[in-house]
């Protein structure tokens, strides 16, 4: 299951990374140049584990990547700040805007939701995969 999750989400990451350059507000997210690069690099790594990596490697990638994304989403909600009405741009109020790198990498409520969902999918893929280290 881990290799399949890596393949599917690797393609999704690449598509979102490329689409983010054209539609930076895709699905209410904050897709900046840096954010898009992270998605493209993540997609390439996921595709590697999905197609060329070992099953145990794909499993470990899913677990580690899943934890990172889940924590990223949770931290976003905890560390994000509520914008004052005077700070509202064209996108409206974002109740949990986390300025990781101001004006370079900023994550909003929808980003946090997507990161948590991705983290859960990767974790499910990793933990539901039976991969003995010496078996592949």
C-alpha atoms as a printed R data frame, in Angstrom:
    type eleno elety resid chain resno       x      y       z
1   ATOM     1    CA   UNK     A     1   0.000  0.000   0.000
2   ATOM     2    CA   UNK     A     2   2.872  2.413   0.776
3   ATOM     3    CA   UNK     A     3   4.221  2.277  -2.773
4   ATOM     4    CA   UNK     A     4   0.755  3.013  -4.181
5   ATOM     5    CA   UNK     A     5   0.287  5.962  -1.804
6   ATOM     6    CA   UNK     A     6   3.715  7.289  -2.839
7   ATOM     7    CA   UNK     A     7   2.842  6.989  -6.524
8   ATOM     8    CA   UNK     A     8  -0.565  8.644  -6.247
9   ATOM     9    CA   UNK     A     9   0.427 11.433  -3.877
10  ATOM    10    CA   UNK     A    10   3.706 11.964  -5.717
11  ATOM    11    CA   UNK     A    11   1.730 12.783  -8.856
12  ATOM    12    CA   UNK     A    12  -0.654 14.964  -6.832
13  ATOM    13    CA   UNK     A    13   2.250 16.886  -5.290
14  ATOM    14    CA   UNK     A    14   3.778 17.503  -8.722
15  ATOM    15    CA   UNK     A    15   0.451 18.653 -10.181
16  ATOM    16    CA   UNK     A    16  -0.261 20.979  -7.253
17  ATOM    17    CA   UNK     A    17   3.297 22.321  -7.370
18  ATOM    18    CA   UNK     A    18   2.992 23.199 -11.050
19  ATOM    19    CA   UNK     A    19  -0.618 24.437 -10.777
20  ATOM    20    CA   UNK     A    20   0.379 26.660  -7.861
21  ATOM    21    CA   UNK     A    21   2.492 28.797 -10.165
22  ATOM    22    CA   UNK     A    22  -0.606 29.568 -12.232
23  ATOM    23    CA   UNK     A    23  -3.241 29.540  -9.461
24  ATOM    24    CA   UNK     A    24  -1.598 30.567  -6.151
25  ATOM    25    CA   UNK     A    25  -4.946 30.516  -4.328
26  ATOM    26    CA   UNK     A    26  -5.904 27.007  -5.497
27  ATOM    27    CA   UNK     A    27  -8.601 25.624  -3.184
28  ATOM    28    CA   UNK     A    28  -8.033 28.479  -0.729
29  ATOM    29    CA   UNK     A    29  -4.382 27.653  -0.107
30  ATOM    30    CA   UNK     A    30  -1.360 29.975  -0.056
31  ATOM    31    CA   UNK     A    31   0.823 28.611  -2.854
32  ATOM    32    CA   UNK     A    32   3.930 30.765  -3.138
33  ATOM    33    CA   UNK     A    33   7.033 30.054  -5.198
34  ATOM    34    CA   UNK     A    34   8.715 28.402  -2.177
35  ATOM    35    CA   UNK     A    35   5.598 26.389  -1.323
36  ATOM    36    CA   UNK     A    36   5.347 25.155  -4.922
37  ATOM    37    CA   UNK     A    37   9.011 24.109  -4.914
38  ATOM    38    CA   UNK     A    38   8.448 22.138  -1.707
39  ATOM    39    CA   UNK     A    39   5.518 20.362  -3.381
40  ATOM    40    CA   UNK     A    40   7.514 19.557  -6.512
41  ATOM    41    CA   UNK     A    41  10.502 18.233  -4.543
42  ATOM    42    CA   UNK     A    42   8.178 16.239  -2.256
43  ATOM    43    CA   UNK     A    43   6.455 14.794  -5.318
44  ATOM    44    CA   UNK     A    44   9.739 13.711  -6.874
45  ATOM    45    CA   UNK     A    45  10.859 12.024  -3.650
46  ATOM    46    CA   UNK     A    46   7.482 10.304  -3.216
47  ATOM    47    CA   UNK     A    47   7.567  9.071  -6.823
48  ATOM    48    CA   UNK     A    48  11.057  7.698  -6.282
49  ATOM    49    CA   UNK     A    49   9.861  5.623  -3.330
50  ATOM    50    CA   UNK     A    50   6.710  4.626  -5.196
51  ATOM    51    CA   UNK     A    51   8.464  3.375  -8.326
52  ATOM    52    CA   UNK     A    52  12.150  2.682  -7.582
53  ATOM    53    CA   UNK     A    53  12.418  2.418  -3.816
54  ATOM    54    CA   UNK     A    54  12.044 -0.724  -1.786
55  ATOM    55    CA   UNK     A    55   8.773 -1.577  -0.076
56  ATOM    56    CA   UNK     A    56  10.335 -1.037   3.354
57  ATOM    57    CA   UNK     A    57  11.750  2.292   2.134
58  ATOM    58    CA   UNK     A    58   8.324  3.375   0.874
59  ATOM    59    CA   UNK     A    59   6.792  2.338   4.182
60  ATOM    60    CA   UNK     A    60   9.344  4.328   6.179
61  ATOM    61    CA   UNK     A    61   8.952  7.333   3.867
62  ATOM    62    CA   UNK     A    62   5.166  7.265   4.348
63  ATOM    63    CA   UNK     A    63   5.498  7.116   8.127
64  ATOM    64    CA   UNK     A    64   8.123  9.869   8.389
65  ATOM    65    CA   UNK     A    65   6.507 12.089   5.765
66  ATOM    66    CA   UNK     A    66   3.092 11.483   7.319
67  ATOM    67    CA   UNK     A    67   4.336 12.542  10.751
68  ATOM    68    CA   UNK     A    68   6.008 15.641   9.315
69  ATOM    69    CA   UNK     A    69   2.874 16.721   7.439
70  ATOM    70    CA   UNK     A    70   0.571 15.946  10.344
71  ATOM    71    CA   UNK     A    71   2.765 17.982  12.703
72  ATOM    72    CA   UNK     A    72   3.016 20.780  10.130
73  ATOM    73    CA   UNK     A    73  -0.771 21.013   9.993
74  ATOM    74    CA   UNK     A    74  -1.216 20.914  13.755
75  ATOM    75    CA   UNK     A    75   1.557 23.493  14.282
76  ATOM    76    CA   UNK     A    76  -0.117 25.708  11.711
77  ATOM    77    CA   UNK     A    77  -3.306 25.796  13.741
78  ATOM    78    CA   UNK     A    78  -1.414 26.341  16.993
79  ATOM    79    CA   UNK     A    79   1.072 28.925  15.696
80  ATOM    80    CA   UNK     A    80  -1.140 30.682  13.161
81  ATOM    81    CA   UNK     A    81  -2.335 34.139  14.077
82  ATOM    82    CA   UNK     A    82  -5.713 35.708  13.565
83  ATOM    83    CA   UNK     A    83  -5.582 38.566  11.080
84  ATOM    84    CA   UNK     A    84  -7.067 41.910  11.982
85  ATOM    85    CA   UNK     A    85  -9.657 43.207   9.484
86  ATOM    86    CA   UNK     A    86  -7.177 45.864   8.325
87  ATOM    87    CA   UNK     A    87  -4.784 43.076   7.262
88  ATOM    88    CA   UNK     A    88  -7.351 41.391   5.053
89  ATOM    89    CA   UNK     A    89  -6.317 41.194   1.428
90  ATOM    90    CA   UNK     A    90  -8.267 40.003  -1.568
91  ATOM    91    CA   UNK     A    91  -8.438 36.504  -0.116
92  ATOM    92    CA   UNK     A    92 -10.432 37.462   2.963
93  ATOM    93    CA   UNK     A    93  -9.675 36.756   6.598
94  ATOM    94    CA   UNK     A    94  -7.550 33.726   7.357
95  ATOM    95    CA   UNK     A    95  -8.087 32.771  10.969
96  ATOM    96    CA   UNK     A    96  -4.870 30.785  11.298
97  ATOM    97    CA   UNK     A    97  -2.249 32.384   9.054
98  ATOM    98    CA   UNK     A    98   1.197 31.091   9.940
99  ATOM    99    CA   UNK     A    99   4.004 33.173   8.460
100 ATOM   100    CA   UNK     A   100   6.748 30.571   8.444
101 ATOM   101    CA   UNK     A   101   8.919 32.852   6.277
102 ATOM   102    CA   UNK     A   102   7.019 36.146   5.874
103 ATOM   103    CA   UNK     A   103   6.161 36.962   2.259
104 ATOM   104    CA   UNK     A   104   7.883 33.737   1.164
105 ATOM   105    CA   UNK     A   105   6.174 30.808   2.873
106 ATOM   106    CA   UNK     A   106   2.872 31.533   4.574
107 ATOM   107    CA   UNK     A   107   0.385 28.831   5.452
108 ATOM   108    CA   UNK     A   108  -3.295 29.445   6.094
109 ATOM   109    CA   UNK     A   109  -6.211 27.489   7.470
110 ATOM   110    CA   UNK     A   110  -6.815 25.500   4.281
111 ATOM   111    CA   UNK     A   111  -3.107 24.658   4.049
112 ATOM   112    CA   UNK     A   112  -3.249 23.266   7.589
113 ATOM   113    CA   UNK     A   113  -6.310 21.161   6.801
114 ATOM   114    CA   UNK     A   114  -4.682 19.764   3.648
115 ATOM   115    CA   UNK     A   115  -1.418 19.054   5.508
116 ATOM   116    CA   UNK     A   116  -3.269 17.143   8.231
117 ATOM   117    CA   UNK     A   117  -5.213 15.101   5.661
118 ATOM   118    CA   UNK     A   118  -2.054 14.328   3.689
119 ATOM   119    CA   UNK     A   119  -0.268 13.361   6.892
120 ATOM   120    CA   UNK     A   120  -3.061 10.957   7.795
121 ATOM   121    CA   UNK     A   121  -3.122  9.372   4.324
122 ATOM   122    CA   UNK     A   122   0.663  8.871   4.359
123 ATOM   123    CA   UNK     A   123   0.510  7.414   7.890
124 ATOM   124    CA   UNK     A   124  -2.299  5.043   6.947
125 ATOM   125    CA   UNK     A   125  -0.330  3.936   3.891
126 ATOM   126    CA   UNK     A   126   2.775  3.397   5.975
127 ATOM   127    CA   UNK     A   127   1.202  1.601   8.909
128 ATOM   128    CA   UNK     A   128  -1.012 -0.634   6.766
129 ATOM   129    CA   UNK     A   129   1.979 -1.847   4.771
130 ATOM   130    CA   UNK     A   130   3.641 -5.025   5.898
131 ATOM   131    CA   UNK     A   131   7.269 -4.686   4.883
132 ATOM   132    CA   UNK     A   132   9.945 -6.679   6.613
133 ATOM   133    CA   UNK     A   133  13.347 -5.064   6.183
134 ATOM   134    CA   UNK     A   134  14.990 -8.180   4.729
135 ATOM   135    CA   UNK     A   135  11.995 -9.240   2.609
136 ATOM   136    CA   UNK     A   136  12.387 -6.783  -0.262
